[in-house]
Structure formats: structure tokens, C-alpha cells
């Protein structure tokens, strides 16, 4: 099956809930359909079957960064792929500490969504 592509460069946004330690990356202006829950990682899909969001619960523990660093994210890129019911997300971002931008090499998340009806797709998203 041919993989469909969504180019969302410049159409991303992120938020960090400091009190609850939840980090959210998403593509703006996409119509949400459903979420796939992988314990502390939740992947959002739109009506066309593209990955359009990612929530990370207990983000400071999973990403091994302080809450302060997560609160100061400046730039990000995430690339999501669904292929043969395997969901893979590559997350890269920079954050600011003491007026310096530090590159964080990010994290790769790969999970199997065996029970979900999902279509193969690929998305690249960056912050505007």
C-alpha cells in the first residue's frame, strides 16, 4: 500500500502543562477523529488518518528533562508514520535555558497499534 504524506511544516504548535507534566505537540487546523493510547503517550489522528498530535504524560520523566526546560521549548519538529499498524514518531526540539538555546536531540517512539483500524500515512510537522 502506498503511504500518503501530509506536509505540515510551519503549521505546528505546542503547549506544556507544568502542573500536570503533560507535553502536547499538534498540527494546527486539522479535524480530530480519535486517539490511540500507549500508556503515557497518546497519539491523535485526524479524519484523514494522519497523526496530527502527540501528548506525553509525565513528560519530564519520559524525556529526561526538567519541567523548567520543557516549559521553555522554542522550536520543534515531529515526524509521524503509520505503517502496517506500527506507529512511529520522531520528536526533535530546542529549549531555552539561561538565555541560551540548547538543542535536544529528541526521542523516537515506536508502538504497535494492533487493535486499531488505522491507515498507512506519514506527516512532518514543525512549529510556525
Backbone torsions as a table, in degrees:
resi	resn	phi	psi	omega
1	UNK	NA	137.1	179.9
2	UNK	-74.7	135.0	179.6
3	UNK	-83.3	129.6	177.7
4	UNK	-84.9	147.7	-176.1
5	UNK	-120.2	141.2	172.8
6	UNK	-124.1	118.6	177.7
7	UNK	-96.5	106.3	-178.5
8	UNK	-116.1	30.2	177.4
9	UNK	-62.1	130.6	-179.2
10	UNK	82.3	3.1	-177.2
11	UNK	-115.4	21.7	-177.2
12	UNK	-101.3	159.7	171.9
13	UNK	-148.3	158.9	179.4
14	UNK	-141.7	156.0	173.2
15	UNK	-141.5	153.8	175.7
16	UNK	-131.6	122.1	176.0
17	UNK	-90.7	98.5	-174.2
18	UNK	-61.1	-44.8	-176.1
19	UNK	-64.8	-38.6	-177.6
20	UNK	-100.9	-1.4	177.6
21	UNK	56.7	49.3	179.3
22	UNK	-118.3	124.1	179.5
23	UNK	-108.1	131.7	-177.9
24	UNK	-125.8	129.5	170.8
25	UNK	-119.7	137.8	178.9
26	UNK	-154.4	161.4	174.5
27	UNK	-91.7	129.3	179.1
28	UNK	-70.2	151.1	170.3
29	UNK	59.5	40.0	173.5
30	UNK	-115.8	146.1	-178.3
31	UNK	-86.7	110.2	-178.7
32	UNK	-62.5	139.1	174.9
33	UNK	-116.1	-54.7	-176.5
34	UNK	-160.4	170.3	177.9
35	UNK	-121.5	150.5	172.4
36	UNK	-115.9	123.1	-174.4
37	UNK	-99.8	120.8	176.1
38	UNK	-118.5	70.3	-177.0
39	UNK	59.0	-107.8	-176.0
40	UNK	-87.6	3.8	179.5
41	UNK	-123.6	128.0	179.7
42	UNK	-121.4	125.7	-179.6
43	UNK	-105.6	127.8	178.1
44	UNK	-99.5	138.5	178.3
45	UNK	-117.4	147.7	177.7
46	UNK	-95.9	-178.3	-177.2
47	UNK	-63.9	-20.0	179.7
48	UNK	-95.0	-0.4	177.6
49	UNK	88.6	13.0	177.4
50	UNK	-89.5	147.8	170.5
51	UNK	-70.3	120.0	-178.0
52	UNK	-123.9	5.1	177.6
53	UNK	-168.0	159.5	179.7
54	UNK	-148.8	124.8	175.0
55	UNK	-113.2	133.4	178.8
56	UNK	-117.5	113.0	176.2
57	UNK	-83.1	147.9	-175.7
58	UNK	53.3	45.5	-173.1
59	UNK	-58.0	-39.7	-178.2
60	UNK	-63.7	-34.7	178.4
61	UNK	-74.0	-45.0	-176.9
62	UNK	-67.6	-42.4	-177.8
63	UNK	-90.1	-6.5	178.6
64	UNK	56.9	45.4	175.1
65	UNK	-131.0	157.2	178.7
66	UNK	-72.4	158.2	175.7
67	UNK	-61.3	-35.8	178.4
68	UNK	-60.7	-44.7	178.5
69	UNK	-62.9	-42.3	180.0
70	UNK	-65.8	-32.0	178.0
71	UNK	-67.8	-21.6	-174.6
72	UNK	-110.3	31.9	175.4
73	UNK	-66.7	133.8	-178.0
74	UNK	-110.2	-41.0	-177.5
75	UNK	-136.6	150.1	174.3
76	UNK	-152.9	158.5	171.3
77	UNK	-138.0	133.0	166.5
78	UNK	-131.0	141.6	177.6
79	UNK	-121.3	125.2	-179.4
80	UNK	-121.0	139.0	179.2
81	UNK	-134.9	136.6	170.3
82	UNK	-118.1	121.9	179.3
83	UNK	-147.9	125.0	-179.7
84	UNK	51.8	45.2	178.2
85	UNK	63.1	20.0	172.6
86	UNK	-109.0	127.0	-179.7
87	UNK	-102.9	124.8	178.6
88	UNK	-127.3	130.0	177.2
89	UNK	-128.9	128.2	173.1
90	UNK	-105.7	123.4	-176.7
91	UNK	-117.5	126.9	178.3
92	UNK	-133.6	136.5	176.9
93	UNK	-156.4	161.5	174.3
94	UNK	-111.1	153.0	175.5
95	UNK	-140.2	159.9	-177.0
96	UNK	-105.6	133.7	174.9
97	UNK	-139.8	124.2	-179.8
98	UNK	52.3	47.8	177.0
99	UNK	64.2	19.1	175.5
100	UNK	-122.3	137.4	176.2
101	UNK	-85.2	124.4	179.7
102	UNK	-112.7	133.3	178.3
103	UNK	-82.5	130.5	173.7
104	UNK	-109.0	123.7	-173.9
105	UNK	-70.9	-7.7	170.5
106	UNK	84.6	-160.0	-171.2
107	UNK	-148.3	145.3	173.1
108	UNK	-109.1	131.8	179.2
109	UNK	-120.4	126.2	178.1
110	UNK	-131.5	123.8	-178.2
111	UNK	-139.1	150.9	175.5
112	UNK	-97.4	133.6	178.8
113	UNK	-113.7	66.5	-171.5
114	UNK	-64.6	-34.8	-175.8
115	UNK	-88.1	-4.7	-174.7
116	UNK	-94.3	146.6	173.0
117	UNK	-93.7	95.6	-178.0
118	UNK	-128.5	148.8	-179.2
119	UNK	-101.7	149.2	177.2
120	UNK	-61.9	136.0	179.5
121	UNK	-164.2	167.2	177.1
122	UNK	-144.4	140.3	179.5
123	UNK	-138.7	143.3	168.9
124	UNK	-122.9	131.8	-177.5
125	UNK	-134.8	136.6	174.8
126	UNK	-131.3	160.0	177.9
127	UNK	-71.6	148.0	-179.4
128	UNK	-70.5	NA	NA
